[in-house]
């Protein structure tokens, strides 16, 4: 399996190299850049995604995503930048009840496990637990913006840049980045702090996001940026 993943990685790198040349020739992969007032958006880093044994469990959580996210959270807290967490749960997770708040998503994925009554499933991972003053938003769909007060909260705080972490690269992270751009924010996807369940999914989606919807930046560059601006004093 490790050899197969390594082979896939090599093929992806070759494909990205060719695609990069094509994109740049056609004017893609421009830079949106960091703005003046950032916020950190941690997408679905809750137990059902970060702990083993769930249908939504993702790869790279312990050794890469949690440590990278921890660095970003620490920098945000030190400099007064807003930190937002999203998670998913449903008041009525009965797929046979037309009044369910799951909509039609249960036809595609097993979201019925995210029963609001079972808080341990949808609680934010304790390793990056929110503190007082940090927002935890419950969403019902993929994007952190869809049906939530996120955009209004960020605008009221004067935020112009969102650093996005979390899972999955192919769904909720990607949807949050694309909606963030549509809402007028500068989306920055933090490379080491984003993951998925399927080999290749993270690499492909980060490449495509960087080409069309936001900048993909390494965690160290993002931490340096967070430390270079102080939200409270701007």
C-alpha positions in Angstrom: 0.0 0.0 0.0 2.9 2.4 0.8 4.4 1.7 -2.6 1.1 2.4 -4.3 0.7 5.7 -2.5 4.3 6.7 -3.3 3.6 5.8 -7.0 0.4 7.9 -6.9 2.3 10.8 -5.4 4.9 10.7 -8.2 2.2 10.6 -10.8 0.4 13.5 -9.2 3.7 15.6 -9.1 4.2 14.9 -12.8 0.6 15.9 -13.6 0.9 19.0 -11.5 4.1 20.1 -13.2 2.4 19.8 -16.7 -0.8 21.5 -15.4 1.2 24.3 -13.8 2.8 25.2 -17.2 -0.6 25.2 -18.8 -2.3 27.3 -16.1 0.5 29.9 -16.1 0.4 30.2 -19.8 -3.3 30.9 -19.6 -3.0 33.4 -16.7 -4.1 31.2 -13.8 -2.3 30.8 -10.4 -2.2 34.5 -9.6 -1.6 35.4 -6.0 -4.3 36.9 -3.8 -1.9 37.6 -0.9 -2.3 38.2 2.8 -4.4 41.1 3.9 -4.3 43.4 7.0 -6.7 41.6 9.3 -6.8 37.8 9.5 -9.0 35.2 11.1 -8.4 31.5 11.5 -11.2 29.1 10.3 -10.8 25.5 11.5 -13.1 23.4 9.4 -14.6 20.3 11.1 -11.6 19.3 13.3 -14.1 17.5 15.5 -13.8 13.9 16.9 -15.8 12.3 14.1 -13.0 13.5 11.7 -9.9 13.5 13.8 -10.3 10.3 16.0 -10.1 6.7 14.7 -13.2 4.5 14.2 -15.6 6.8 12.5 -16.7 6.8 8.8 -15.3 10.3 8.5 -11.9 9.6 10.0 -9.1 11.3 8.1 -5.4 10.6 7.5 -2.5 12.7 8.8 -4.4 14.1 11.8 -2.0 13.2 14.6 1.3 13.8 13.0 0.5 16.8 10.7 -2.8 18.5 10.9 -3.2 18.9 14.7 0.4 20.1 15.3 0.1 22.6 12.4 -3.3 23.9 13.6 -1.9 24.2 17.1 0.8 26.5 15.8 -1.7 28.7 14.1 -4.1 28.9 17.1 -1.2 29.9 19.4 -0.2 32.7 17.0 -3.7 33.9 16.7 -4.2 34.0 20.5 -1.0 35.8 21.1 -1.9 38.5 18.6 -5.6 38.8 19.2 -6.8 37.3 15.8 -10.2 35.7 15.8 -10.4 31.9 15.8 -13.4 30.1 14.5 -14.2 26.4 14.6 -16.9 24.6 12.6 -18.5 21.2 13.2 -21.5 19.4 11.9 -24.5 17.9 13.8 -28.2 17.4 13.2 -31.2 17.7 15.5 -33.2 15.2 13.5 -30.8 12.6 11.9 -33.6 10.3 10.8 -33.1 9.9 7.0 -36.7 8.6 6.7 -38.2 11.7 8.2 -38.8 14.4 5.6 -38.4 17.0 8.4 -34.8 16.1 8.9 -32.3 19.0 9.0 -29.8 16.8 7.0 -31.5 17.9 3.7 -30.5 15.4 1.0 -26.9 15.0 1.9 -27.6 11.7 3.6 -28.3 10.2 0.2 -24.5 10.5 -0.5 -22.7 10.2 2.9 -23.4 8.7 6.3 -24.0 12.1 8.0 -26.8 10.6 10.1 -24.1 9.5 12.6 -23.7 13.2 13.6 -26.6 13.2 16.0 -26.7 16.4 18.1 -27.5 14.3 21.2 -24.1 12.6 21.0 -21.9 15.5 21.6 -18.7 13.5 21.7 -19.0 12.8 18.0 -19.2 16.4 16.9 -17.2 18.1 19.7 -14.0 19.9 18.7 -10.9 17.7 19.2 -9.7 18.4 22.7 -6.1 18.9 21.5 -7.2 22.2 19.8 -10.1 23.0 22.1 -11.6 26.5 21.8 -11.3 28.9 24.7 -13.7 31.6 25.8 -14.3 34.2 23.1 -13.6 31.8 20.2 -16.6 30.9 18.0 -17.8 27.3 17.5 -20.3 27.3 14.6 -22.5 24.3 13.8 -23.1 24.0 10.1 -25.4 21.6 8.2 -23.7 21.7 4.8 -20.1 21.6 3.5 -19.2 25.2 3.5 -18.5 27.1 6.7 -20.4 30.0 5.2 -23.5 28.2 4.0 -26.4 28.9 6.5 -24.1 30.3 9.2 -23.3 33.7 10.6 -19.6 33.4 9.7 -19.5 36.1 7.0 -21.3 38.7 9.1 -19.1 37.8 12.1 -15.9 38.3 10.1 -17.1 41.6 8.5 -18.1 43.0 11.8 -14.6 42.3 13.1 -13.0 43.9 10.1 -11.4 40.7 8.8 -10.2 40.6 5.2 -8.2 37.4 5.2 -9.2 33.9 6.2 -6.6 31.2 7.0 -8.4 27.9 6.5 -7.4 24.6 8.1 -9.3 21.3 8.5 -10.9 18.5 6.6 -11.7 17.4 4.1 -9.7 19.0 1.3 -12.1 17.7 -1.3 -15.3 18.9 0.4 -15.8 21.1 3.4 -12.4 22.9 3.2 -12.7 23.4 -0.6 -16.3 24.7 -0.2 -15.2 27.1 2.5 -12.4 28.5 0.5 -14.5 29.0 -2.6 -17.3 30.6 -0.7 -14.8 32.7 1.2 -13.6 34.2 -2.0 -17.1 34.7 -3.2 -17.9 36.6 0.0 -15.0 38.9 -0.5 -12.3 37.5 1.8 -8.8 36.6 0.9 -8.6 32.8 1.4 -5.3 31.2 2.4 -5.3 27.4 2.6 -2.6 26.2 5.1 -1.0 23.3 3.5 0.1 21.2 6.4 -3.2 21.8 8.3 -5.5 20.3 5.7 -6.3 16.7 5.0 -8.6 14.1 3.6 -9.4 10.4 3.7 -8.3 9.3 0.3 -4.7 9.2 -1.0 -4.2 12.0 -3.5 -7.3 14.0 -2.6 -5.4 16.6 -0.5 -2.7 17.1 -3.0 -5.1 17.5 -6.0 -7.5 19.9 -4.2 -4.7 22.1 -2.8 -3.2 22.3 -6.3 -6.6 23.3 -7.8 -7.4 25.7 -5.0 -4.1 27.4 -5.5 -4.7 27.7 -9.2 -8.2 29.2 -9.0 -9.6 30.1 -5.6 -7.0 31.1 -3.0 -3.4 30.8 -2.1 -1.9 27.7 -0.6 0.8 28.6 1.9 3.0 26.6 4.3 2.2 26.8 8.0 5.5 28.6 8.9 4.7 31.4 6.5 1.2 31.7 7.9 2.5 31.8 11.5 5.0 34.5 10.5 2.2 36.5 8.9 0.0 36.2 12.0 2.9 37.3 14.2 3.5 40.3 11.9 0.1 41.9 12.4 -1.6 42.5 15.7 -5.4 42.5 15.5 -6.0 44.5 18.6 -3.7 47.4 17.6 -4.4 47.7 13.9 
